[in-house]
Amino acid sequence: MGGRSTDDALLFYEKIPAIFKGSAGFFSDYWQAYVKPFGKEKHFGVGKDSGLTAYIERFNATLRQRASRLVRKALSFSKSLVNHIGAIKHFICNYNLERKALHF
């Protein structure tokens, strides 16, 4: 996704939709490069022992398992960026439908 510098964090922050910037909090490790772009009131530095980053790490692992084209070139590889984006969108939509079905 990028490096861990302040410049890379700023580039990442610029890509976040405005609706999330206004209402969401952002959890990461204690890396100081993230404080500047996210702001002290929105950025929460947490350790691995807190468990607060476990949810996104689990989601990332599930994404890698179900969208194999993100892991290895030999499996389900496509040179088309459009196909990669489509596969990720398909996974996210399907994942959200599955999660929603569990709550009903």
ZITA-V165621 format. One record per residue. N is the residue number from 1. RES is the residue in one small letter. SS is DSSP state (hx for helix, st for strand, lp for the rest). Layout:
# ZITA-V165621
N;RES;SS
N;RES;SS
This chain:
# ZITA-V165621
1;m;lp
2;g;lp
3;g;lp
4;r;lp
5;s;lp
6;t;hx
7;d;hx
8;d;hx
9;a;hx
10;l;hx
11;l;hx
12;f;hx
13;y;hx
14;e;hx
15;k;lp
16;i;lp
17;p;lp
18;a;hx
19;i;hx
20;f;hx
21;k;hx
22;g;hx
23;s;hx
24;a;lp
25;g;lp
26;f;st
27;f;st
28;s;st
29;d;lp
30;y;lp
31;w;lp
32;q;lp
33;a;hx
34;y;hx
35;v;hx
36;k;hx
37;p;hx
38;f;hx
39;g;lp
40;k;lp
41;e;lp
42;k;lp
43;h;st
44;f;st
45;g;st
46;v;lp
47;g;lp
48;k;hx
49;d;hx
50;s;hx
51;g;lp
52;l;lp
53;t;lp
54;a;hx
55;y;hx
56;i;hx
57;e;hx
58;r;hx
59;f;hx
60;n;hx
61;a;hx
62;t;hx
63;l;hx
64;r;hx
65;q;hx
66;r;hx
67;a;lp
68;s;hx
69;r;hx
70;l;hx
71;v;lp
72;r;lp
73;k;lp
74;a;lp
75;l;lp
76;s;lp
77;f;lp
78;s;lp
79;k;lp
80;s;lp
81;l;hx
82;v;hx
83;n;hx
84;h;hx
85;i;hx
86;g;hx
87;a;hx
88;i;hx
89;k;hx
90;h;hx
91;f;hx
92;i;hx
93;c;hx
94;n;hx
95;y;hx
96;n;hx
97;l;hx
98;e;hx
99;r;hx
100;k;hx
101;a;hx
102;l;hx
103;h;lp
104;f;lp
